[in-house]
Amino acid sequence: MFNRIIYILLIVLPSITWGQTTFGLDRSIDRLVAEFEKEFSQTIVEGNRVYVMQPDYSVTVSSYVTDRIYEGMIQSVRESKYNLVYQPFLKDHVIRKVYSSDSLFRIEHTSFLRSNYKGLRPVLDTLDSYGVDHFIASSVQWNPENEMLVLNVFMVETSTLLVKWAKKFYSDPKYKESKSTHSLSIGLLTSQDVPATVFRNYGTNSVNSIVGPYENEPVSYQSIQVLYDNSLTNTWGGGIVLAGSSIHLPNGFKDTIVGLNSMAIPFFEIGASIHANFWPREQVLDDYWLTVKQIGTIGKPSVIDTHLSSDTRVELHLTPIISVFASLKYFGPIKRSNLQFTEGLTFNNYALCYGAYLTL
């Protein structure tokens, strides 16, 4: 009896889950179409005859979704003040051709529109021959962060290709797109060895109290950074940087006074950044592959010592969470003082840095 109940549940539960998912998707589509119908009915654009093109969509959106949205947009135009133009020859679909022989079997998939229209001009000529004043182009995206569909619509004048009306619609009508987004990241950064001039001063008012300066000593830079970024628009913004960093001589140097043949300067950094985003992702809304960032920081090796630095970096976002970057970092003269001595260094070149960070 118990085994029979388990067997029934294994059959019924997936069906219930599938039904809930499908119902939620259909409800999202209905909301999206309803928002489009409401806005389009109030559109004031000169012209009468309108043709609706099939929506473009990414691989994360199923053809079922785009077909439903396409049908809803056609119905909305039909019920508006505009006259809907029927042109089945401009409806795209996949053409499958099968090639077979004794030693070969191949299936070829091609677009109907691309195979019959080699460019945009023949399409516009076809629309013009039917007296189409405007055509409606659109794209459908899936926003995984908010789990909703997004529809971008453009009403384009056929004769000039000018966009006369454009609007973005969400399957959640209560959602308001914020132009400002925030992110918090934690990253690690290291540099290649950089030649620097280093010294140490024991401060006894004697020539023999100074070690160095030694020129072209290889030094390296490491840092753990916390970055808070605020994107004012989709493409640019600014932020704050906090870091715990250190500079040290991997091979040490010769201290002829007390024999302290190593140097490591830990310090705290605080600064500000500006950034610009490039190369948007096609499958994720408001996300980009590349970011160029400029960072300026103040370093504090001790209470009384301060130095300045700047960092120009290029970030590659492998996923919305994981990013890698490379940068060129400039340091001003660095000095650290304590009760025993004062030590410092001056970079002779820019530091080539690289690292990675996680966005929380």
C-alpha positions as CSV (number, residue, x, y, z in Angstrom):
1,M,0.0,0.0,0.0
2,F,2.8,2.4,0.9
3,N,4.6,1.7,-2.3
4,R,1.5,2.4,-4.3
5,I,1.1,5.8,-2.6
6,I,4.7,6.7,-3.4
7,Y,4.2,5.6,-7.0
8,I,1.1,7.8,-7.4
9,L,2.9,10.8,-5.9
10,L,5.8,10.4,-8.3
11,I,3.3,10.6,-11.2
12,V,1.0,13.4,-9.8
13,L,3.6,15.8,-8.3
14,P,5.5,16.5,-11.5
15,S,2.2,17.2,-13.2
16,I,1.1,19.6,-10.5
17,T,4.5,21.4,-10.6
18,W,4.4,21.7,-14.4
19,G,0.8,23.0,-14.3
20,Q,1.8,25.7,-11.8
21,T,4.8,26.8,-13.9
22,T,2.7,26.9,-17.0
23,F,-0.1,28.8,-15.3
24,G,2.4,31.4,-14.0
25,L,4.0,31.8,-17.4
26,D,0.7,32.3,-19.1
27,R,-0.3,34.8,-16.5
28,S,3.0,36.7,-17.1
29,I,2.3,36.8,-20.8
30,D,-1.3,38.0,-20.3
31,R,0.0,40.8,-18.1
32,L,2.6,41.8,-20.6
33,V,0.1,41.9,-23.5
34,A,-2.4,43.8,-21.4
35,E,0.2,46.5,-20.6
36,F,1.1,46.8,-24.3
37,E,-2.6,47.1,-25.3
38,K,-3.2,49.8,-22.7
39,E,-0.3,51.9,-23.8
40,F,-0.6,51.4,-27.5
41,S,-4.3,52.4,-27.5
42,Q,-3.2,55.9,-26.3
43,T,-0.4,56.3,-28.9
44,I,-0.6,59.4,-31.1
45,V,1.5,58.8,-34.2
46,E,0.5,60.0,-37.7
47,G,-0.3,57.2,-40.1
48,N,-2.9,54.5,-40.5
49,R,-1.5,51.2,-41.8
50,V,0.6,49.2,-39.4
51,Y,2.4,45.9,-39.8
52,V,3.6,43.9,-36.7
53,M,6.8,42.0,-37.1
54,Q,7.7,38.9,-35.0
55,P,9.5,39.6,-31.8
56,D,13.2,38.8,-31.6
57,Y,14.1,36.7,-28.6
58,S,17.1,35.1,-26.8
59,V,17.8,31.5,-26.2
60,T,16.4,31.9,-22.6
61,V,12.9,32.6,-24.0
62,S,10.8,29.8,-25.6
63,S,9.1,30.1,-28.9
64,Y,5.8,29.5,-27.1
65,V,6.2,32.7,-25.2
66,T,7.1,34.8,-28.3
67,D,4.2,33.3,-30.3
68,R,1.7,34.1,-27.5
69,I,3.1,37.7,-27.2
70,Y,3.1,38.1,-31.0
71,E,-0.6,37.0,-31.2
72,G,-1.5,39.4,-28.4
73,M,0.3,42.4,-30.1
74,I,-1.6,41.6,-33.3
75,Q,-4.9,41.6,-31.5
76,S,-4.0,44.9,-29.7
77,V,-3.2,46.6,-33.0
78,R,-6.4,45.2,-34.6
79,E,-8.5,46.7,-31.8
80,S,-6.7,50.1,-32.0
81,K,-7.4,53.1,-34.3
82,Y,-4.8,51.7,-36.7
83,N,-5.4,49.4,-39.6
84,L,-3.5,46.1,-39.3
85,V,-1.8,45.0,-42.5
86,Y,-1.7,41.2,-43.1
87,Q,1.5,40.0,-44.8
88,P,2.1,36.3,-44.3
89,F,5.2,36.4,-46.6
90,L,7.1,38.5,-44.0
91,K,6.4,36.0,-41.2
92,D,9.6,34.3,-40.4
93,H,9.9,30.5,-39.8
94,V,12.6,27.9,-40.0
95,I,13.1,26.1,-43.3
96,R,14.6,22.6,-42.9
97,K,16.3,20.9,-45.8
98,V,17.4,17.3,-45.7
99,Y,20.3,16.1,-47.8
100,S,20.9,12.4,-48.1
101,S,23.0,10.0,-50.1
102,D,24.6,6.6,-49.6
103,S,27.3,8.2,-47.4
104,L,25.9,11.4,-46.2
105,F,22.9,12.6,-44.2
106,R,22.6,16.3,-43.4
107,I,19.8,18.6,-42.1
108,E,20.1,22.3,-42.8
109,H,18.2,25.0,-40.9
110,T,17.7,28.4,-42.5
111,S,15.6,31.5,-41.8
112,F,12.8,32.1,-44.3
113,L,13.3,35.9,-44.2
114,R,17.1,35.7,-44.6
115,S,16.8,33.3,-47.5
116,N,14.3,35.4,-49.4
117,Y,15.4,38.9,-48.3
118,K,19.1,39.5,-48.5
119,G,18.9,42.8,-46.7
120,L,16.6,45.4,-45.1
121,R,15.9,47.3,-48.3
122,P,13.8,44.5,-50.0
123,V,11.8,44.2,-46.8
124,L,11.1,47.9,-46.8
125,D,10.2,47.8,-50.5
126,T,7.7,45.1,-49.8
127,L,6.1,47.1,-46.9
128,D,6.0,50.2,-49.1
129,S,4.3,48.3,-51.9
130,Y,1.5,47.5,-49.5
131,G,1.2,51.1,-48.3
132,V,2.5,50.3,-44.7
133,D,3.1,53.6,-42.8
134,H,4.7,52.0,-39.8
135,F,6.0,48.6,-38.6
136,I,6.3,47.4,-35.1
137,A,9.6,45.7,-34.1
138,S,10.1,44.2,-30.7
139,S,12.2,41.9,-28.6
140,V,11.5,39.7,-25.6
141,Q,13.9,39.1,-22.8
142,W,13.8,37.1,-19.6
143,N,15.0,38.9,-16.4
144,P,16.2,36.1,-14.2
145,E,16.9,38.4,-11.2
146,N,13.2,39.4,-11.0
147,E,11.8,36.3,-12.8
148,M,9.7,38.3,-15.3
149,L,9.4,38.9,-19.0
150,V,10.5,42.2,-20.6
151,L,9.1,43.4,-23.9
152,N,10.8,46.2,-25.8
153,V,8.6,47.7,-28.6
154,F,9.5,50.2,-31.3
155,M,7.1,51.8,-33.7
156,V,9.2,52.6,-36.8
157,E,8.2,54.8,-39.8
158,T,8.7,52.7,-42.9
159,S,9.8,55.5,-45.2
160,T,12.5,57.0,-42.9
161,L,13.2,54.3,-40.3
162,L,12.7,56.9,-37.6
163,V,11.5,55.5,-34.3
164,K,8.2,57.3,-33.6
165,W,7.3,55.5,-30.4
166,A,9.2,53.2,-28.1
167,K,8.3,51.6,-24.8
168,K,9.5,48.9,-22.4
169,F,6.9,46.6,-20.7
170,Y,7.2,44.2,-17.8
171,S,5.1,41.2,-17.0
172,D,4.9,42.6,-13.5
173,P,3.1,46.0,-13.9
174,K,4.1,47.1,-10.4
175,Y,7.8,46.8,-11.2
176,K,9.5,50.1,-11.7
177,E,12.9,49.9,-13.4
178,S,15.5,51.8,-11.3
179,K,18.2,53.6,-13.1
180,S,20.4,53.2,-10.0
181,T,21.7,49.8,-9.1
182,H,24.1,48.8,-6.2
183,S,26.6,46.0,-5.9
184,L,29.1,44.9,-3.2
185,S,32.2,43.0,-4.2
186,I,35.2,41.4,-2.5
187,G,38.3,40.9,-4.5
188,L,42.0,39.9,-4.4
189,L,44.7,41.7,-6.3
190,T,48.4,41.1,-6.8
191,S,51.1,42.7,-9.0
192,Q,54.1,41.6,-11.0
193,D,57.4,42.7,-9.6
194,V,58.1,46.4,-10.1
195,P,61.5,48.1,-9.8
196,A,61.6,50.6,-7.0
197,T,64.1,52.7,-5.0
198,V,64.1,51.8,-1.3
199,F,65.7,53.2,1.8
200,R,65.6,53.0,5.6
201,N,66.6,55.8,8.0
202,Y,67.3,55.1,11.7
203,G,67.4,58.8,12.4
204,T,70.5,59.2,14.5
205,N,71.7,62.3,12.7
206,S,74.6,60.3,11.2
207,V,75.4,59.4,7.6
208,N,75.8,55.8,8.8
209,S,72.2,55.8,10.0
210,I,70.7,55.6,6.5
211,V,70.5,52.3,4.6
212,G,70.4,52.8,0.9
213,P,68.9,54.1,-1.2
214,Y,69.0,51.0,-3.3
215,E,67.7,51.4,-6.9
216,N,65.7,49.0,-9.1
217,E,64.9,46.6,-6.2
218,P,61.9,44.4,-7.2
219,V,58.9,45.0,-5.0
220,S,55.3,43.5,-5.2
221,Y,51.9,44.7,-4.2
222,Q,49.0,42.7,-2.8
223,S,45.6,43.8,-1.7
224,I,42.2,42.6,-0.4
225,Q,39.5,45.0,-1.6
226,V,35.9,45.7,-0.8
227,L,34.2,47.6,-3.6
228,Y,30.8,49.3,-3.4
229,D,29.5,50.3,-6.8
230,N,26.5,52.5,-7.6
231,S,25.4,52.5,-11.2
232,L,23.6,55.8,-11.9
233,T,22.6,54.5,-15.4
234,N,23.0,51.2,-17.2
235,T,26.3,52.3,-18.6
236,W,28.2,54.4,-16.0
237,G,28.4,55.1,-12.3
238,G,30.8,55.4,-9.3
239,G,31.7,53.8,-6.0
240,I,33.8,53.5,-2.9
241,V,36.8,51.3,-2.4
242,L,38.2,50.0,1.0
243,A,41.3,47.8,1.0
244,G,43.9,46.2,3.2
245,S,47.2,46.2,1.3
246,S,50.9,45.6,1.6
247,I,54.1,46.1,-0.4
248,H,57.2,44.0,0.2
249,L,60.6,43.1,-1.2
250,P,60.5,39.4,-2.2
251,N,64.3,39.1,-2.1
252,G,65.0,41.6,0.7
253,F,67.9,44.0,0.8
254,K,71.1,44.5,2.8
255,D,70.7,46.4,6.0
256,T,74.2,47.3,7.1
257,I,73.2,48.8,10.5
258,V,71.0,46.3,12.4
259,G,70.7,43.5,9.8
260,L,67.0,43.8,9.2
261,N,67.2,42.6,5.6
262,S,63.5,42.6,4.8
263,M,60.9,45.2,4.1
264,A,57.1,44.9,4.2
265,I,54.9,48.0,4.4
266,P,51.2,47.2,5.3
267,F,48.7,49.9,4.9
268,F,45.0,50.7,4.7
269,E,43.5,52.2,1.6
270,I,40.3,54.2,1.0
271,G,39.2,55.8,-2.2
272,A,36.6,56.5,-4.9
273,S,35.9,55.1,-8.4
274,I,34.1,55.8,-11.6
275,H,33.3,53.2,-14.2
276,A,31.7,52.7,-17.6
277,N,30.1,49.5,-18.9
278,F,30.5,48.1,-22.4
279,W,29.4,45.1,-24.5
280,P,25.9,44.3,-23.1
281,R,24.9,40.7,-22.6
282,E,22.1,39.5,-24.9
283,Q,20.6,37.0,-22.6
284,V,20.6,39.0,-19.3
285,L,18.8,42.3,-18.9
286,D,21.0,45.3,-17.9
287,D,24.2,43.4,-17.6
288,Y,27.5,43.8,-19.4
289,W,30.6,41.9,-20.3
290,L,33.2,44.6,-19.8
291,T,33.7,47.5,-17.4
292,V,36.5,50.1,-17.5
293,K,37.1,51.6,-14.0
294,Q,39.3,54.4,-12.7
295,I,40.1,54.3,-9.0
296,G,41.9,56.9,-6.8
297,T,43.0,56.0,-3.3
298,I,44.7,57.4,-0.2
299,G,47.0,55.0,1.6
300,K,47.8,55.1,5.3
301,P,50.8,53.0,6.4
302,S,50.7,54.8,9.8
303,V,48.9,57.6,11.6
304,I,51.3,60.3,10.3
305,D,52.1,58.8,6.9
306,T,50.0,59.2,3.8
307,H,50.5,58.4,0.1
308,L,48.3,58.6,-3.1
309,S,47.7,56.1,-5.8
310,S,45.5,55.6,-8.9
311,D,44.3,52.4,-10.6
312,T,43.0,52.1,-14.2
313,R,41.5,48.7,-14.8
314,V,39.5,46.6,-17.3
315,E,37.1,44.1,-15.8
316,L,35.7,41.0,-17.6
317,H,32.5,39.7,-16.0
318,L,32.5,35.9,-16.6
319,T,29.2,35.6,-14.8
320,P,27.0,38.1,-12.9
321,I,29.0,36.9,-9.8
322,I,32.5,36.2,-10.9
323,S,34.8,38.8,-12.6
324,V,38.5,39.0,-13.4
325,F,40.5,42.1,-14.2
326,A,43.8,43.6,-15.2
327,S,45.0,47.1,-14.3
328,L,47.9,49.6,-14.2
329,K,48.4,51.1,-10.8
330,Y,50.4,54.3,-10.1
331,F,51.9,54.9,-6.6
332,G,53.3,58.1,-5.2
333,P,56.3,57.9,-2.8
334,I,55.5,55.6,0.1
335,K,56.9,56.1,3.6
336,R,56.2,54.4,6.9
337,S,57.5,55.6,10.3
338,N,57.7,54.0,13.7
339,L,59.7,54.5,16.9
340,Q,62.8,52.7,15.6
341,F,63.2,53.9,12.0
342,T,61.5,55.4,8.8
343,E,61.5,53.3,5.7
344,G,60.1,54.0,2.3
345,L,60.2,53.4,-1.4
346,T,59.4,55.1,-4.8
347,F,58.1,53.0,-7.7
348,N,60.2,53.5,-10.8
349,N,57.3,52.3,-13.1
350,Y,53.6,51.5,-13.1
351,A,52.6,48.3,-11.4
352,L,50.9,45.7,-13.7
353,C,48.2,44.1,-11.5
354,Y,45.6,41.4,-12.0
355,G,43.0,39.8,-9.8
356,A,39.4,38.6,-9.4
357,Y,36.4,39.4,-7.3
358,L,33.0,38.1,-6.3
359,T,29.9,40.2,-6.4
360,L,27.7,39.5,-3.4
